[in-house]
Amino acid sequence: MTLKPIALSATLQPPLASSLPYSFGSPVPLHNGACLLLWVASALAFALLLLVPRWWQGAWVGVLAALLFVGVQWAGLRVAVGQDWVALFRRPRWRDVALALAAVPLVLGLPALVAVYGLGMSHLSANASLDVAAGLTSAQLVVRFALTAVQLLGEELVTILPLLATVALLHRAGMPARWAVAFAWVATALLFGALHLPTYQWHVGQALLVIGTARLVLTAVFIYTRNLWASTIAHIANDWAIMAFALAFSSSVGT
């Protein structure tokens, strides 16, 4: 009779930091070369996301850029860990989905608090892509939402792959697992914010603090679930909600 509560309490315990995929050797270790490869793949993928629309014009250039953004990083992971790349893309459980959706209010709310009380709303820059979406037709909006989902998967990879590589390097250098995860968690959130500098007219505070805070929550979802799909679901739900609100606001103002 005493085994059931013990088993139940064990299932409620948060996963250990050292259970992150690859970083601590499971299912395969990330050696120095593999860590470098993940960093290079993410950097190259982000560069292509920015440069492809400048090199080519056309209706499908956004699709190509988003697919390259995801594909180059997946290829880097595939080369680094072989067939064990699937460990990062485990089928999400209902608990993973529930946690991802429950995190969305935090992804929205915490950056808003930082923006209002830390920077002041009057000093923030607008995201021009939201204004572009307001002028699209219904069919174009469907494509836009779908393309956004693909790009957000790439944004998860561009954060999580460097995080896993950084944790592996720090831990191999002697840093305790929890400290390695904590350092990489903050460092990659700042990096993610920095990648958004062009989006927000090089507003450093907004990119690093506001976007960085949202990234901390999204990465925490991954660290807890150890599943890239969970943080991706949270990211997509967050950005779709913002886009839907912006569209609704634009329509109400227009009428």
N, C-alpha and C positions, 0 to 999 in steps of 0.2 A: 504493500500500500504506500510505502514511502518512496517508491521509485518514480511514481508519476509526477509528483511535484518537483522532484529533483530534475527529471528530464525536461519538464516544462520550463523551469527556471533556466536551464542551460540553453534552451532554444531562444530565450529572450535576451541573452547576453549579446552585446554588440560584438561584431567581429574584431579580431585583433588587427592592429595596424600591419603586423608582419604577414597577414594573409593576402596582401595585394598580389595580383598576378605578376609573375616574372621578376619583380623587384627583389624577392627573397628566395628565388630559385624554383618556384613552383608555377606552372608545370615544367618550365625550363628556365634557366638563369639568363640574365642579361649581362653578358660580358662587356668589356669596355668598347669593343668594336660595335656591338649591337646597340649600346647606348648612344654612341656617336651617330650611328645610322638612323636611329629614331629621331634624334634632334635634326639631322640634315633633311630627312624626309619631311618633317613638319615645316621647316624653314622653306624648303623648295616648294612645297604645296601652297604655302601662304603667298609666296612670291608669284606663283602662277595665277592664283586667285586675283591678284592685283593687276598683273601684267597682261593676261590673255584678253581682257576687254579693251585694253589699249592697243594691242597688236591687231585684233580683228574686230570687225563690225558685223552686225547681223542679228537676226531674231534669236538665234540659238547660241550665241556666244556666252550668255549667262549660264546656260545648261552645261556647256563644255567646261567653263571655269569651275563650276560647282563639282562636276564629276571628277575633274582633275584634282581638285582640292581633297576630295575623299580618296580617290584612287591612288594617288601618289603616296599618301600616308599609309593606306592599307598595304600597298606593295612593300613599303619600308618595313612594316611590322611583319609581313609574310617572310621577307628575307631574313629578318632578325631572329624570328622564333620558329620558322617553318610552319608545319601544320598545326602547331599549338596556338596560332593566332586566334582560333575560335574561343580560347579561354577568356578573351576580352569581350566576346559577343555572345555570352551565354543567353539562352532563352530566358526572358524576364519572368519571374514569378509574380503572382498577384500582389504579394507583399512589396516587391520592387516597384510595380506600377503605382500602388497606393502611396508608397513613400515618395515617389517622384512627383505625383500630383499634389501631395500634401506640402511639398517643399515650394511649390509655385508662389503661394502668398509671401513666403520669406524672400524668394528671388525678386519679387516685385516690391515688397515693403521695405526691406532693409536698405537697398540702394536709394529708395525714395527718401528715407530718413536721413541718410548721408547727404543726399542732394539738398534737402531743405535746410537742415540744421548745420551741415558742415560747409556747404558751398554757397547756398542761396539760390533759389530758382531763377532769379533774374540774371545770373551769371552763366547759365547753362546754354549749351549749343544744341540745336535741333538735329534729329536724324533725318537727313534729306530723303532717304529711301521711303520713309513713311509718307511724305508728300507726293512722291512719284506714284505710290500705290493708290492714292486717292483718285487718280485720273484714269485708272485702268477699267476695262470692261469686265463683265462677270467671268468670261472665259479666261481672260488674262489674269484675273485675280486667283483663279484656281491654279493656274500654272505658277503664279508667284508664290502662293502658299506652299505648293509642293516643292518648288525650287528652294525655298527658304528652309524646309525640313532637311533637304540634302546638305545644304551649306552648314546647317547647325550640327549635323553629324560630323562634318569636317571640323567645326569649331571645337567639338568635344575631343576629337582626335588630336587637334593641335595643342590642346592643353594636357590631356591625359598621357599621351605618349611621352612628352618631355618630363612629365611628373614621374612616371614609372622609371624612366632612365635616370633621372636625378636621384630618386630614392635609392636605386641600385648602386649608383656610384658613391653616394654618401655612406650608405651602410657598409659597403665594401671597404671604405676608408676608415671605418671604425665607429661611425656615429650610431647610437642606439636607434632601433627601428622607429619608435614613436617620434623622436626628434627629427629623423630623416624625413618622415612623412610630413610632419608639421612644417619644416623648412620648405620642402618642395610644394606643399599646399599653398603657402603664402607667396612664394617666388613665382609659381606658374600663374597665380591669380593676377599678380602685378604684370607679368608678361602678357597675359590675355588682355588686360586693360590697355597696355601699350599698343597692342595690335589694332585697337579701336581708335587710336589717335587721329588717323585720317578721316574716320567716320564722323568725329565730333570736332572737326576744325582745329585739331591739335590742342584741345583743351586738356591739359595734363591732369588737373584735379578731377575732372569728370571722368576721364578715361581710366585713371589708376584707382581712384577711390570709389566712384559710383559703379562703374562696370566691374572693377576688381572685387567689390563686395558681392555683387551678383555671382561672380565666378566662384567665390569662396563657398557659397551655398551649393552651387551645382557640383563642384568637386567633392564637397562633403557627401553628397548623395552617392557619387561613385565610390568614394572610400568606404562608405558604410555597406553598400550593396556589392561592391567589387564587380559591377556590371555596367558596361558602357551604355547599354540601352536604357538603363534607369536614368542616368544623368541626361541622356539625349531626349528622353520623353519629357523630363522636367524643362529642359531648354526649349524644346519645340512648343510645349504648352504655354510657357511664359511669353515667347516672342509672338506666337499666334494671338494670344490674348491682347498684347500691346497693339498688334496690327489691326485686330478687330475693333478695339476701342478707338484707334485713330481713324479708321474708316467710318465708324458710327458717328464720331464727333464731326468729321468732315462733312458727312451727309446732313447732319442736323444744322450745321452752320450754313451749308449751301441752300437749305430750304428756308 
